[in-house]
Amino acid sequence: MSADNGGLGGLLQPGDGMNDDPNTDPSTLRFAVGNLVIYKRKDGWQEGEIFRVAQLLTLGDRRQRIAYLVWPLCYLPDDEMGTEWVYTDSDECIRPRPEDKTPDPANFRPLLTVPEDPMYFLYTNTEKFDAQCSDGPRVADVLGGRENPDGSVSMNLKGRKVKTAMLNIPGNVHGVDGYTAMIFSVNNISTRKSGPAMTDPMVHFESIVPPERSLAQLEKAAKTSNDKMLQLADALMLGCKGWPRDPYRACNLYRAAAWGCSEEEQMTVRYDSIPVGPPEALLAVCGTNIAMLRQKAGIPLDKPCMPRIWMAEGLKSDENMEALRQICFWVSQALKLHGHVTPLALTMAQGIQDIRFLTDARVTDEIKEHCEQIMKAYQCRQLEIEAENMMEQGNLPRGDASEDALAQFAPKAVEIFEGMPKANDELYIEFKPIPRPPYSMVVLMMLPAKGRIQKVVTLPDSLQACPFSQESFEYAFIRLSYDLHLGRLRTNARNRPSVFSVLDDGHGNTAFAAFLEEKLKACNTQVKLIKASKRINKKKTAKSYGTIVSGLMTTLLDIPGFLFSVGSMSDDASLAQEAFYDEAVIRSERAIGEGADINVSDKHHLQEASRWKSRGNELFQSRKFNIAVKCYSFALSHLRRVVKFDQTSYTLLGTTLSNRALCALGLADEANLTSEFRLRYTRMAIEDTETALRSSWCANVPQNIRGKLRFSRDKATARYDSLLHGAEITMSNLLWPKSETAPEETVDDILIEYGEVLVAKSLARNANEGCPICLREFSSELSKTYSVVLPCQHHAICIDCSHNIQKQSDSSRKLPRCPLCRATFGMGTLKQIPTRLIEYDEEISSLLSKLDMEIDKKISIATELMWKNKFHVASVVDAIEGSLDDQVTKNCSCEKNVWLNLRSPVADLEKSYRSLAEEQAISVDAKRVEELSIKIAKMRKELAMARAKAREILLGQM
């Protein structure tokens, strides 16, 4: 716990008496040059940057090896300047800089709590004690345990055997009787724990009473462990095991445990240091400060007191304000460094609101900063309560059980399922991709008759590349059956259905139905295939299975953050994955859920994947990396639909991911790229290789392919660190706000132009590099497509990707941001695109003027069409053209055959247009793509003229 980084005396400026150490390999060290760390000093843990690694220090005849030279980033006195030495690469001396873990309501994910299982004994082989006793309630009976001869109680606590400890209650604490002191102290300790205020007393006993037999043993253990230091402080504060009480020393030990230093060193620690102790230690120091503040204010310690009372007292004097500052500091540090939300933090936030604490002129900026973090945790907790209420009402599926519980449940899953009572109902199961990049595959289980979701299982990243494999089916089955074992939502009825219905898509879902039938063949549960178009009942107004599933998916997407919380992919990882998708890949991924590719065999998908991979290899050899990436993405799209994986399939999958990562690194090497694009492509390479190496199927990939993946990952990681450290800081990074929260109404300025205009006028830094998300070029594929220059005024994206960014922002409750410079902008910025397009596009404006309705209704309909068609102008034009056709045919009351004959030239042009669009989507020839863009633009004009002519002829005939 204690470490000394000094020892040779004096200060050393960079380069003086310092050489590379030939006996130390820098690659064996945890940190590289440029990494931000925290390191141990005599005045506490401070932040620094690695300046040099693996050095040999020479001072006269003395030579000593050191791991790092660190450049301090904290405030230092005038007599302490320059680099500092860290001798050993260990957590006692140096650690990674901690991330800010304060719960952020702008980045809220619904808390899918781990469900508690009252029937755990069915698969854990633990004894369930009978808590009933005819002699009346005793401690053992109340706790559901067994009383031992020594007076302690043995019991099962959530599947874990525990034994209560015996505690000697101290005689008095500050004049308060022993029993009251013990209750008060236990309550103080409970406020350190994250979660609900009322927790099991057994947990308190286990945390308070040390297992060491003597105080000397505990003092020895405390010298090497912050947790033991905290336990020693509790023992001296409470007088555990009859040891003498020493409240003054206990307070010093609390501070030592919080700062992560020795009992002697805590006296010299500065308050701008970083506390590295456990969060309970930070809250223990906070508790001593609260007790001191209450004593000064004359508030009895043996009576409950809400924070708003002692916070109000803290404002009455400078001495009390200092105690209040320390309280806010320790609570905010527990939140920031550990994400540790306690009842104390939540009640303090309520007190801050009740007494309008932040509006008081005596509250300093430092205290306000700490309070803002506390308020964030409070706001996040309110959102969690809202999500928990939805879960209790059955409007939100349960979370997954712990991995340990599922591992114990798996061997007995079928046996437990068979033992449940049978209900005369149906459960519908479907593998379906989330209709939004990166198109993560989820498994929905619903009650079709009630149109209600029972369970959502998101396959982990390691199985997203092969969602229809046997391993994926096992993963989904265990979680679905465990959820049924817990009981139905809303009713909690624990039963199994008489029928499982599965989507009949002739492919992955059909294969899962066969797997399920084989799994449950002894359970007398029917498994049947259902077409998506089949209606729930025979009424004309009844909804089909496909319609119900689509509606439920839309509902889940509307729950802020839900489908992001059930997946493990982070925002940055999602953006990196999303960048490898273009319109053709999006269409093929969507086809999985829409029942396309029916009866297409694995052989066909493997052949297509191999063909696209070979094409990508040719382009890779020609250094046409941008096009090669698309070919590899097409190959992965086909591999994602393979049901039965074998050695050949896994090898093809690993090789394709490795090659695509090398393509991304090749793109990052191109000389004309900006630093933002280099970082982005390098991040893509890291994501691809990490996805493969972390996956369970990687073990089936040949050793040489795994070696290539590791080589690509290490190369990409090293380059990313180098680029990140030496990256150019753009004006947008300096001037644009980085806050994650902003008012909903905030609207920043954007520019909408065709891709060819962006290139011709150089309206964006990436005009010649293309859209950073879909990788299409503004000069060719996007030349006749609208693009958006973002508020950072440097970078542009295509109109399709702007829709994806806005939807992702809405679902995650995070501000949208530029995918390159990461600058954030207002929530309403991209929401103005539909209105701007309606005003800007001449074709839409002209068609709207012909609709026979009020102007407000026209704009409302056009805006709704924009959102429905994902800002795709051509689709909106087609929809308005259809409305005009309906308007004319309704007014003319003509026969259907007459109209079809008049419209036959339009139908022929529409067919040709779709053919050209599909060819463009899968074409990897840049010249051909450009030619097709020109042809498509020309054909759009011909289509508009043909449609207008057909309506004009019909009106003339009538």
Summary of the structure (lengths in Angstrom):
residues: 958
radius of gyration: 32.8
end to end distance: 93.2
largest distance: 108.7
contacts: 3052
relative contact order: 0.05
helix: 52%
strand: 12%
